[in-house]
Amino acid sequence: MRTDMRKNSKSSWPKVIARKWLNIPSGADEFQSDYAVNGETGDRRKSCCDQDYHSIVPENFSEGWLTETAGGIKPSKSMPEPPPVTDSLNLRMFVGTWNVGGKSPHEGLNIRDWLSSPAPADIYVLGFQEIVPLNAGNVLGAEDNGPAAKWLSLIREALNSDQSDKELARCYSDATEESSPSSLQLEQQASLKPRTSFTDLLSMEDELGEEDFERLLNLNSNSSEEGSPSPTYMSGSPARQHFCLAASKQMVGLFLCVWVRTDLYKHISNLKVSCVGCGIMGYLGNKGSVSISMTLHQKTFCFVCTHLTSGEKEGDEIRRNSDVAEILKRTKFSRSFRDLRQPFHPENILDHNKVIWLGDLNYRLAPGCVDTHELLKKKNWQALLEKDQLRIERRAGRVFSGWEEGRICFAPTYKYLADSDDYVVQTSNSKEKRRIPAWCDRILWKGEGLKQVWYSRGECRFSDHRPVYSLFSVHINLANKLIPTAISCPPRFSSKSALSSACGAKVQAEELLVIPGHKAA
């Protein structure tokens, strides 16, 4: 038996390599989700093509769907009218990116510092680069899903486990600055007054200075009912709701996952994925993008996780600009039979209402910055940022025209010595490449209703990059719209690895069933 398995494995290698070299999609529309049904029995709905691609309906929902019976097609029961909603909805979205340097996470790795934010989030968008080493075996061979399963398990545990206030305080203590007289008054006022709503906080940003606003946001979001401040929020605290995996997708070392509150998932529809390889020969997946498209309350979102061309030679920034253009051009989201009944469904990145672009964009400091070492010692980030290639290229209109990025007030995120706070360039004993420190890891956005309220970095020493994260306020206009009453499978949380509870959901024609009298989401 083992001999046969080895033969089959060896014989499949040429097919895998040929598909990758010829850029033939293989499972490109498949993704992982807590809401797919794996291994459960259920009736299969009839399809006009009736081939291998189908959806499985769980038994407890089968009566409300069209199912196969001996007498033909059984109509669904009448559904209640969807309830009216308020005019608008304000959500908070956490976005994080991390190049983990080809290292698989070890058991007990603490990622809570990265996932901590100044206010609780409703949606988590987490992108990784180099979750596997970018060697020939991984680039040309079969996908290694092991590290992705470990990351999903760690994230699930971090988002859903209960943490005490003391543990949360330790996670964020390094990022807490000493109080100045003005901010001290702010602390006292915040501790005496009732908590301010998140919307009111945003309106105060223009009135307060940047430092005072950030401190007030931090104090307001973390103060307990008794008024005692806590350094940061973590979604896993007892008062928080559980989070489930809406979708995740891997392409070689790129990995993107979207997590949402369980009560929010019923308002999500049209989950799609798309992968674009920009690496070797312009097509292989050692560089490129993984994108997830979804509709939330009839507003379309697109999350694009990228790893662009590396290198700090003069002219390498042009290649990175070209990667961005290729990703925007080649990213396509397939349309199913049900999508054709809807008035509009985005097929490209820029067709969406709200877009987040995250990842290791690899833009470096422009050559010729002779005083880099001195500026690093003085922590003069604004002077260094004047040499930032991404800023230069954006100002010249050569890339990301019309996109936005928040103000960077943190140190360069690359390149560090292993398990150290020292940059490679700061030591002469290092045998590694002497890379000049740079802000390689970035988060940009495009679209109305998105407001960035936090942009920072984590301090985990796991790789030669530091993780970066951002908190967004997401405003969704619900005027004259109804909440779709979509039927979805309940999430299934397990102590086993994330991939054991999350199965592949195939995106294709007739993926979702059209229920008579039910309006498209």
Steps between C-alpha positions, in 0.01 A plus 500: 500500500780741593678421172186583304458827688859598427453419132183707485674788679795492260278471194293800609804727522539558124130591478529750785813658351346519153188668636706759686735573211210529254296702750209255489271563801467209738244552772538876464136557599515281811537644849463401864205606715336404828165513324564225249371152582757225515423137532130540589219336315248710319287515189664635189307762308429447133723679251449573134851373431486231775871430499759465776458854628216528747407633841403285796196605704507390868206291616368756747465759222385274219128578540558866419692430181416344166592133533476181301198284577336204335232726364735758358582842642360592838420871549631682802283629784390861498753728661422797726554853380850626586498763776577865424835636609641830618641752256867422566735257667844567648737205532863470598741301285845384604748449214839337556790390281810299589787347304596204718818415310414144397467381860217282621352620833602305806254394766434776748604786271339813644336706225275699734733799487439518126123449530458752782331823398384822666136396453323166447460399137210336320705374204860376487689493169837331543755454223826307509796475268753215488308258720715239324859538374503627140710212369456306175302224669236737635487726196481223240359213702179424686374754754612450859189577709650399835622845611169661395312259726726593791449873444123457484505305824708768674275779373183319602638447848617863532166645384276271700686418823427688823780729617527687828555874514850446640600288200362762265694770683826312450428461128479873451728639772794552263289725276377722786682831516571714807231754576562864419314769703236548230439129457492455878202733518350301214539179701329648805213632292459169320493307829229724648275530197288221351641322199477691175349329198739401221325736256541792741866416539552524127337842491743619770808408298513836322455696824773325700866463423612166358668377821209606721245345265681165491533499880131583546405227252714254692362599840138512387506163330669320788346653810287262701159579645667615822711749303839332542702516177629188331777526238326329210204303372516137401210334327542191713402667826191357672273784382588438134317281255646204320660535159477257213700457180311653210762403240870427461719437196863402442729533197849361571622729783215751485211442739193716564219438748190697598336454840162645601275500803271200484189718508635704208552210263133471405532838328797386286453361151682451169829382647752467216876454475758579232874433476754670275859379465762763413817307588727292281425555131236751612253225595622279784370553851820583689383860455152632425167537674213319669169690506168438675179668387184508705173689538399631842159666533496543120834687506790331321838455668829382351810404698825466305801336667818544297871418495672713236841477333789526745834678463647839585686573178414809303207423272354221716217733597391502135459124513288536811284757324460250218392229747226730633377570147496128415306413815240767429472379141497124551297461819159367396214372714289233335126549469255225588153438361344683793726802446341553159168575671655778704523855364875520563779280622864617482733305275813711559670652805405859421134409441450458876359765734782459752848356435785423742849429359744345746824307494875507454511758222882495519546871424834611648683824571624670185874454433724785604370553854847537654380602846280193554698374801489837672127538440440150635686583820296818544178314410423776253242300307352796312838591349555139396151479350591776257715235331225237506450366146128440541442860601715625214324280243153593628573871494622464142175323408677184386325263741194488732352815356191597704586263785558605860750404769508618859781693662794277594625570853680172561848365427590318175370143506786330309766356524573372853747248631339176611341528845640850547402866506807592292490562128733292286672816378591600856741212558814420306515142628186390320540254215157592363437745219560852630159639406433865572200526737175580320124512540432196280176403674211734423121540504314721251134549426257639245128576517247708688398417855847385610682701767829387648525569873815303583815403309779330689729198522546206732826404669507121464853381412380188322634604157724763338185712444285665762124456460294807408135563583231762453156565643230638271160648566265364232186698426229317307196688371190283544240754391207347310648152527392182671706249689525181289374194686757261364510140618846395609643201678578570867869532583669201654781576742739223587819460699652324201694682233312765310511317171333196653193709580521713187456333167538610141208689351496493120401816321335434168176524302186454710702505819213644704137402472242759394201476732165616354391835638843558656682809383863470404741620763 
